[in-house]
C-alpha cells in the first residue's frame, strides 16, 4: 500500500512539474532598438521592481550590465498578482496605461510608427535637458562611404544614432530636443539606409552654405537654452558625426570639446571613459584608442550649453563601417553615450 501511494505521488509530481516550470519560465525576445524598460513595458512588466528582477534573472545573458541582444530569448520576471495581464489592458490607450503603471508616456513621431510611444520608466536623467544634433542633412549628405555599389551617407547614419540616443534619454526622464529632423525616416534597422534630402532644422529648410547651416542649428539651440536654463540645472548638447579618412585608417570613437569649456571637457572625458570600459568588457584583447581633445569647432564655440562633438568612426574603413551598418551597433553607440551622460549628470550634482 505504501509503495502504491509512493508511485502515485511520483506520477503526480512528474505530471505537474512541466506546467509549473513553463508558468515560471516565460521568455521573450527583444525587438530591434528596444532597451530593457521598453521591452518589459511591452511584456506588461513596467516599473523598477520588474526591471531589477529582470537584471538578476538574466545577468549571465546580458551584454555588460543592461544591454539586450537581438535573437536572444530572455527570462521574464513572473507577473505579480493584480498586474492585469489581460487583453483589455493591452488595448487601452497610452494615457490610461501610463496612469495605471505610474509611468509617463511621451509621443514622438520622429521615431517612427512602431517606436513613437516612449515609456518613461527610469529617472536617472530627470531634471536634465539635451539638444541632440546629427551632422549635415538636407542638401548636404556629409561624408560618403561605399560598400560595393551602395553609398553610405554620413547624415543618414548619424541621424539614426541620434534618434536612438534621444529615445534612450527620454526613457530615463530627460527633456530632449531633436534639432535635425526627418518627418519620414524613423529609427531604422536596415543595414543600408536610404539617402534623402528631406532633413530640416526643427522644420526650417537647411541651407547649403556651411556657415549658414551651422549658424542655424546653433541659433535653435541657444533660443531653447535661454528658456531651459531657468528650469534645468543640467543642459548639454551633443553633435554626432561620422569621419572620413583613408580606407586603411581604422579609428575608434573620438570626443571633442570647446577649448575653454570645463563642463564640456568633463563630459567628453566621461564619454570616452565609458566607451573604454565597454570595450574592455566586450572586446578585452582589442583595446580602445579613442581620445578626448579640445577643438575650436563652430558648433561648440557658438552654442551656449556645454557640449560634446562625437566622431563615430571612419566611414571609408571596412571595419569601422560595421559600427554603422549594423543596427545593433548603432543601438550600442546610443546606449553607451546615454550611460556617459548619466555618469556626467551624477558628477555635476
Helices and strands as residue ranges (DSSP letters): H 2-24, E 27-29, H 36-42, H 48-57, E 73-75, H 87-91, H 94-101, E 104-107, G 109-111, G 113-115, E 117-120, E 128-134, E 144-147, E 150-153, H 154-171, E 175-178, E 180-181, E 200-201, E 204-205, H 210-228, E 234-243, E 254-257, H 262-282, E 292-294, H 298-302, E 306-314, H 318-325, H 327-348
